[in-house]
Amino acid sequence: MNKTLFLLPSFLMSFIFGIHRKTTIWLIGDSTVCNYNSAQFPLTGWGMPFANYFDSSVLIQNKARGGRSTRTFLSEGLWTPIKDNLQKGDYVFIQFGHNDEAKNYPDRYTTPEDYRKNLERFINDTKEKGAIPVLITPVSRRKFDAGGKALETHAIYSPIVREVAKNMNVPLIDLDQMSINLYQKFGPENSKLLFLLLKPGEEPNYPQGMLKNATHFNEYGARHIAELVLEGIRNANLPLAEHITGNR
């Protein structure tokens, strides 16, 4: 080997041999997406198992935060460091809505008009950095009518996501409808197996149990939701689909 290669500046070595940077998927959203620690197990956001389905060329940065709406994610400065670190070819998966629509929580509630504007801001900021925004409708809450039909729970905010995706030519994963279909497949009773529903004493982290929860998933449920997102990636013909593995 030519010994002079060892004398070349590092930037020239990088140019000659190439740097294979990982493609990063940035996840932004709420408590249905975010990471949880072991003291909160079996509470699981779908972003946690999602990270295990890709080959080594893909890096997952789960920056979702519980209790955040599009408005508070921006106002608290959570978006700024993500935007600043975006690289060309990265992806930003955007799933908000649960807290935006919560009128009973004025500290996080976002009007439909501002929700639309905030989604557009995430998209524009992402595109400016040469990264790829992907809009995701908010995963459905578990709700059935008396006849056992799984019901829509984001009737105002999910259509906004679909409209913004269409108007701005952005890939869409309709997780709301996909999760409704999943709950319907499981049925009114078995769908409870997907959620953080616990009897008193069943789990040491929740000694009092968790008798009512139609929003947050256990590990089993989060894995099913993550698989829906993967299905959405394939349906949208995103290049990321080539890097999905069968691992869980």
C-alpha positions as a Markdown table, in Angstrom:
| # | Residue | x | y | z |
|---|---|---|---|---|
| 1 | Met | 0.0 | 0.0 | 0.0 |
| 2 | Asn | 1.2 | 3.5 | -0.8 |
| 3 | Lys | 2.4 | 4.9 | 2.6 |
| 4 | Thr | 1.5 | 8.4 | 1.4 |
| 5 | Leu | -2.2 | 7.6 | 2.0 |
| 6 | Phe | -1.5 | 7.7 | 5.7 |
| 7 | Leu | -0.3 | 11.3 | 5.4 |
| 8 | Leu | -3.5 | 12.5 | 3.7 |
| 9 | Pro | -5.8 | 14.8 | 5.8 |
| 10 | Ser | -8.8 | 13.0 | 7.2 |
| 11 | Phe | -11.2 | 14.9 | 5.0 |
| 12 | Leu | -9.4 | 13.6 | 1.9 |
| 13 | Met | -9.4 | 10.1 | 3.3 |
| 14 | Ser | -13.2 | 10.4 | 3.8 |
| 15 | Phe | -13.6 | 11.6 | 0.2 |
| 16 | Ile | -11.6 | 8.7 | -1.2 |
| 17 | Phe | -13.1 | 5.9 | 0.8 |
| 18 | Gly | -16.6 | 7.5 | 1.4 |
| 19 | Ile | -18.5 | 7.7 | 4.7 |
| 20 | His | -21.6 | 5.6 | 4.9 |
| 21 | Arg | -23.7 | 7.6 | 7.3 |
| 22 | Lys | -26.7 | 6.0 | 8.8 |
| 23 | Thr | -30.1 | 7.1 | 7.8 |
| 24 | Thr | -31.8 | 8.6 | 10.8 |
| 25 | Ile | -35.6 | 8.3 | 11.5 |
| 26 | Trp | -36.6 | 11.0 | 13.9 |
| 27 | Leu | -39.8 | 10.3 | 15.8 |
| 28 | Ile | -41.8 | 13.2 | 17.2 |
| 29 | Gly | -45.1 | 12.8 | 18.9 |
| 30 | Asp | -46.7 | 12.1 | 22.3 |
| 31 | Ser | -47.0 | 9.4 | 24.9 |
| 32 | Thr | -48.3 | 6.8 | 22.4 |
| 33 | Val | -44.9 | 7.0 | 20.7 |
| 34 | Cys | -42.3 | 7.8 | 23.3 |
| 35 | Asn | -39.7 | 5.8 | 25.2 |
| 36 | Tyr | -40.4 | 4.7 | 28.8 |
| 37 | Asn | -38.0 | 3.4 | 31.5 |
| 38 | Ser | -38.1 | 0.1 | 33.3 |
| 39 | Ala | -39.9 | 1.5 | 36.3 |
| 40 | Gln | -42.9 | 2.2 | 33.9 |
| 41 | Phe | -43.0 | -1.2 | 32.3 |
| 42 | Pro | -45.2 | -2.7 | 30.8 |
| 43 | Leu | -46.1 | 0.8 | 29.5 |
| 44 | Thr | -44.6 | 1.0 | 26.0 |
| 45 | Gly | -44.7 | 3.6 | 23.2 |
| 46 | Trp | -44.8 | 2.2 | 19.7 |
| 47 | Gly | -41.5 | 3.9 | 19.0 |
| 48 | Met | -39.7 | 1.5 | 21.3 |
| 49 | Pro | -40.2 | -1.8 | 19.4 |
| 50 | Phe | -40.2 | 0.1 | 16.1 |
| 51 | Ala | -36.5 | 0.6 | 16.5 |
| 52 | Asn | -35.8 | -3.1 | 16.4 |
| 53 | Tyr | -37.2 | -3.7 | 12.9 |
| 54 | Phe | -34.5 | -2.1 | 10.8 |
| 55 | Asp | -31.1 | -3.2 | 9.7 |
| 56 | Ser | -27.9 | -1.5 | 10.9 |
| 57 | Ser | -28.0 | 1.2 | 8.2 |
| 58 | Val | -30.9 | 2.9 | 10.0 |
| 59 | Leu | -30.8 | 4.8 | 13.3 |
| 60 | Ile | -34.0 | 5.6 | 15.3 |
| 61 | Gln | -34.0 | 8.8 | 17.3 |
| 62 | Asn | -37.2 | 8.7 | 19.4 |
| 63 | Lys | -37.8 | 12.3 | 20.5 |
| 64 | Ala | -41.5 | 11.9 | 21.3 |
| 65 | Arg | -42.6 | 13.2 | 24.7 |
| 66 | Gly | -45.6 | 12.3 | 26.8 |
| 67 | Gly | -48.3 | 15.0 | 27.1 |
| 68 | Arg | -47.1 | 17.1 | 24.2 |
| 69 | Ser | -49.2 | 18.6 | 21.5 |
| 70 | Thr | -47.8 | 20.2 | 18.3 |
| 71 | Arg | -48.1 | 23.5 | 20.1 |
| 72 | Thr | -46.2 | 22.6 | 23.2 |
| 73 | Phe | -43.6 | 20.5 | 21.3 |
| 74 | Leu | -42.7 | 23.8 | 19.6 |
| 75 | Ser | -43.1 | 26.2 | 22.5 |
| 76 | Glu | -40.9 | 24.1 | 24.8 |
| 77 | Gly | -38.1 | 24.1 | 22.3 |
| 78 | Leu | -38.2 | 20.4 | 21.7 |
| 79 | Trp | -38.3 | 20.7 | 17.9 |
| 80 | Thr | -35.3 | 23.1 | 17.6 |
| 81 | Pro | -32.4 | 20.6 | 18.4 |
| 82 | Ile | -34.1 | 18.1 | 16.1 |
| 83 | Lys | -34.3 | 20.6 | 13.2 |
| 84 | Asp | -30.8 | 21.7 | 13.8 |
| 85 | Asn | -29.4 | 18.2 | 13.6 |
| 86 | Leu | -31.4 | 17.0 | 10.6 |
| 87 | Gln | -29.3 | 15.8 | 7.7 |
| 88 | Lys | -30.2 | 15.3 | 4.0 |
| 89 | Gly | -31.9 | 12.0 | 3.6 |
| 90 | Asp | -33.1 | 11.7 | 7.2 |
| 91 | Tyr | -36.8 | 11.1 | 7.9 |
| 92 | Val | -39.1 | 12.8 | 10.4 |
| 93 | Phe | -42.1 | 10.8 | 11.4 |
| 94 | Ile | -44.8 | 13.1 | 12.9 |
| 95 | Gln | -47.6 | 11.8 | 15.0 |
| 96 | Phe | -49.6 | 14.2 | 17.2 |
| 97 | Gly | -53.2 | 14.8 | 17.9 |
| 98 | His | -54.1 | 13.2 | 21.3 |
| 99 | Asn | -53.1 | 16.2 | 23.3 |
| 100 | Asp | -53.9 | 18.8 | 20.6 |
| 101 | Glu | -57.6 | 17.8 | 20.8 |
| 102 | Ala | -57.7 | 17.8 | 24.6 |
| 103 | Lys | -59.9 | 20.8 | 25.4 |
| 104 | Asn | -60.0 | 19.8 | 29.0 |
| 105 | Tyr | -56.2 | 20.4 | 29.2 |
| 106 | Pro | -55.8 | 24.0 | 28.1 |
| 107 | Asp | -52.0 | 23.8 | 28.8 |
| 108 | Arg | -51.7 | 21.6 | 25.7 |
| 109 | Tyr | -54.9 | 22.1 | 23.7 |
| 110 | Thr | -54.3 | 23.3 | 20.1 |
| 111 | Thr | -57.1 | 24.6 | 17.9 |
| 112 | Pro | -57.6 | 22.7 | 14.6 |
| 113 | Glu | -56.3 | 25.8 | 12.7 |
| 114 | Asp | -53.1 | 26.0 | 14.7 |
| 115 | Tyr | -52.7 | 22.2 | 14.5 |
| 116 | Arg | -52.7 | 22.5 | 10.7 |
| 117 | Lys | -50.2 | 25.4 | 10.8 |
| 118 | Asn | -47.9 | 23.5 | 13.2 |
| 119 | Leu | -47.9 | 20.4 | 11.0 |
| 120 | Glu | -47.0 | 22.6 | 8.0 |
| 121 | Arg | -44.2 | 24.1 | 10.0 |
| 122 | Phe | -42.7 | 20.7 | 10.8 |
| 123 | Ile | -42.9 | 19.8 | 7.2 |
| 124 | Asn | -41.4 | 23.0 | 5.8 |
| 125 | Asp | -38.5 | 22.9 | 8.4 |
| 126 | Thr | -37.8 | 19.3 | 7.5 |
| 127 | Lys | -37.8 | 19.9 | 3.8 |
| 128 | Glu | -35.5 | 22.9 | 4.1 |
| 129 | Lys | -32.9 | 20.6 | 5.6 |
| 130 | Gly | -33.2 | 18.1 | 2.7 |
| 131 | Ala | -34.9 | 15.6 | 5.0 |
| 132 | Ile | -38.2 | 13.7 | 4.4 |
| 133 | Pro | -41.3 | 14.4 | 6.5 |
| 134 | Val | -43.8 | 11.6 | 7.0 |
| 135 | Leu | -47.2 | 12.5 | 8.5 |
| 136 | Ile | -49.0 | 9.9 | 10.7 |
| 137 | Thr | -52.6 | 10.2 | 11.8 |
| 138 | Pro | -52.9 | 9.8 | 15.6 |
| 139 | Val | -53.3 | 6.2 | 16.7 |
| 140 | Ser | -56.9 | 5.5 | 17.6 |
| 141 | Arg | -58.1 | 5.2 | 21.2 |
| 142 | Arg | -59.9 | 2.0 | 22.0 |
| 143 | Lys | -63.7 | 2.6 | 21.7 |
| 144 | Phe | -66.5 | 0.3 | 20.7 |
| 145 | Asp | -70.2 | 0.9 | 20.3 |
| 146 | Ala | -72.9 | -1.4 | 21.8 |
| 147 | Gly | -72.8 | -3.5 | 18.7 |
| 148 | Gly | -69.1 | -4.2 | 18.9 |
| 149 | Lys | -68.0 | -1.8 | 16.2 |
| 150 | Ala | -64.6 | 0.0 | 16.7 |
| 151 | Leu | -65.3 | 3.7 | 16.5 |
| 152 | Glu | -63.3 | 6.8 | 15.2 |
| 153 | Thr | -61.9 | 8.8 | 18.1 |
| 154 | His | -60.0 | 11.6 | 16.2 |
| 155 | Ala | -62.8 | 12.8 | 13.9 |
| 156 | Ile | -61.6 | 16.4 | 13.7 |
| 157 | Tyr | -57.8 | 16.1 | 13.8 |
| 158 | Ser | -57.1 | 13.0 | 11.7 |
| 159 | Pro | -58.7 | 14.5 | 8.6 |
| 160 | Ile | -56.5 | 17.6 | 9.0 |
| 161 | Val | -53.4 | 15.3 | 8.8 |
| 162 | Arg | -54.7 | 13.7 | 5.7 |
| 163 | Glu | -55.5 | 17.0 | 4.1 |
| 164 | Val | -52.0 | 18.5 | 4.9 |
| 165 | Ala | -50.3 | 15.4 | 3.6 |
| 166 | Lys | -52.2 | 15.6 | 0.3 |
| 167 | Asn | -51.8 | 19.4 | -0.1 |
| 168 | Met | -48.1 | 19.3 | 0.6 |
| 169 | Asn | -47.3 | 16.1 | -1.2 |
| 170 | Val | -46.1 | 14.4 | 1.9 |
| 171 | Pro | -46.1 | 10.6 | 2.6 |
| 172 | Leu | -49.0 | 9.6 | 4.9 |
| 173 | Ile | -49.4 | 6.7 | 7.2 |
| 174 | Asp | -53.0 | 6.5 | 8.3 |
| 175 | Leu | -52.4 | 4.9 | 11.7 |
| 176 | Asp | -55.8 | 6.1 | 13.0 |
| 177 | Gln | -57.7 | 4.0 | 10.5 |
| 178 | Met | -55.2 | 1.1 | 10.6 |
| 179 | Ser | -55.5 | 0.9 | 14.4 |
| 180 | Ile | -59.3 | 1.0 | 14.2 |
| 181 | Asn | -59.1 | -2.0 | 11.9 |
| 182 | Leu | -56.7 | -3.7 | 14.3 |
| 183 | Tyr | -59.1 | -3.2 | 17.3 |
| 184 | Gln | -62.0 | -4.4 | 15.2 |
| 185 | Lys | -60.0 | -7.6 | 14.3 |
| 186 | Phe | -59.3 | -8.2 | 18.0 |
| 187 | Gly | -62.9 | -7.4 | 19.1 |
| 188 | Pro | -64.2 | -5.5 | 22.1 |
| 189 | Glu | -62.7 | -7.8 | 24.7 |
| 190 | Asn | -59.5 | -9.2 | 23.2 |
| 191 | Ser | -58.5 | -5.6 | 22.1 |
| 192 | Lys | -57.9 | -4.9 | 25.8 |
| 193 | Leu | -54.9 | -7.2 | 25.6 |
| 194 | Leu | -53.2 | -4.4 | 23.6 |
| 195 | Phe | -53.5 | -1.8 | 26.3 |
| 196 | Leu | -52.0 | -1.0 | 29.7 |
| 197 | Leu | -54.9 | -2.6 | 31.6 |
| 198 | Leu | -53.9 | -4.2 | 34.9 |
| 199 | Lys | -55.5 | -5.8 | 37.9 |
| 200 | Pro | -54.3 | -4.7 | 41.3 |
| 201 | Gly | -51.1 | -6.6 | 42.2 |
| 202 | Glu | -50.7 | -7.9 | 38.7 |
| 203 | Glu | -47.6 | -5.8 | 38.0 |
| 204 | Pro | -45.1 | -4.5 | 40.7 |
| 205 | Asn | -44.8 | -1.1 | 38.9 |
| 206 | Tyr | -48.5 | -0.6 | 39.2 |
| 207 | Pro | -49.6 | -2.1 | 42.6 |
| 208 | Gln | -53.0 | -0.4 | 42.4 |
| 209 | Gly | -53.5 | -1.7 | 38.9 |
| 210 | Met | -54.7 | 0.2 | 35.8 |
| 211 | Leu | -58.4 | -0.5 | 35.4 |
| 212 | Lys | -59.2 | 2.2 | 32.8 |
| 213 | Asn | -56.9 | 3.0 | 29.8 |
| 214 | Ala | -58.0 | 3.3 | 26.2 |
| 215 | Thr | -54.9 | 5.2 | 25.0 |
| 216 | His | -51.6 | 3.7 | 26.2 |
| 217 | Phe | -50.2 | 0.4 | 25.1 |
| 218 | Asn | -48.4 | -2.5 | 26.8 |
| 219 | Glu | -45.4 | -4.1 | 25.1 |
| 220 | Tyr | -47.7 | -6.5 | 23.1 |
| 221 | Gly | -49.9 | -3.6 | 21.9 |
| 222 | Ala | -47.0 | -1.3 | 21.1 |
| 223 | Arg | -45.4 | -4.1 | 18.9 |
| 224 | His | -48.7 | -4.4 | 17.0 |
| 225 | Ile | -48.9 | -0.7 | 16.4 |
| 226 | Ala | -45.2 | -0.5 | 15.3 |
| 227 | Glu | -46.0 | -3.2 | 12.8 |
| 228 | Leu | -48.8 | -1.1 | 11.4 |
| 229 | Val | -46.4 | 1.8 | 10.9 |
| 230 | Leu | -44.0 | -0.6 | 9.1 |
| 231 | Glu | -46.9 | -1.6 | 6.9 |
| 232 | Gly | -47.5 | 2.1 | 6.2 |
| 233 | Ile | -43.9 | 2.5 | 5.2 |
| 234 | Arg | -44.3 | -0.3 | 2.7 |
| 235 | Asn | -47.6 | 1.0 | 1.4 |
| 236 | Ala | -46.1 | 4.5 | 0.9 |
| 237 | Asn | -43.3 | 2.9 | -1.1 |
| 238 | Leu | -40.7 | 4.7 | 1.0 |
| 239 | Pro | -37.1 | 3.6 | 0.3 |
| 240 | Leu | -36.9 | 2.7 | 4.0 |
| 241 | Ala | -38.9 | -0.4 | 3.3 |
| 242 | Glu | -35.8 | -2.0 | 1.9 |
| 243 | His | -34.2 | -1.8 | 5.3 |
| 244 | Ile | -37.0 | -3.4 | 7.3 |
| 245 | Thr | -36.0 | -6.7 | 8.8 |
| 246 | Gly | -38.0 | -9.4 | 10.5 |
| 247 | Asn | -36.6 | -8.8 | 13.9 |
| 248 | Arg | -38.7 | -7.8 | 16.9 |
